[in-house]
């Protein structure tokens, strides 16, 4: 006796597979909190970058949303390079389509700021077939563009690395040479999983279509 899935017409099997794979593919989302109380009142800059590791890196986009800060203020103007568009505190998108893709934002630091990162695109949904990954980075600088609150000489306080096969690594840096904890707290949000009732509804609907087709054939 064949399984119910095997008795479905090929087109319905393909549709069911598409629905199942679409349900599994989901954006990668992080909530980020940055403690800047140690430099509150200091003028400086934020740098958000999302860059490919090589020319063959799969395309991807990061959306920066829900930007909020306590104390301090953002400068009226910012600089977008490469695939970056938008301005804070509104939604910003950065695609990894150039060598340098960056939002460079002036800021007077308050006690903290926070935002959400959402990564989408082929490099996230269907990774593979490339020898290069991509990297997201957040850097903090003072008014002279010297690193703030990090031991990284480039000013980076947070890096998220995406390897060509879909692996991910999140790196933060100590605040100072004494090994003080990073100023960054990052939390990955669980991918949305379809409710069992929704999957059952989809499955029942497709099976129902198969039954209707079967009855029509019997009548012919």
Protein Blocks (a to p, Z undefined) as FASTA:
>chain_A
ZZfklmpcfklmmmmmmmmmmmmpccddddddddfklmgoiacddddddddfbfklccdd
dddehiaceehiddfbdcdehjbgcjdfbdcdddfkbfbdcddddddddfbdcddddded
jklmmgghiabdcddddddddfkopaehiabfnlpabdcdddfkopacdddddfblnopa
cfbdcdddddddddfklmmmmmmmmmmmmmmmmmmmmmZZ
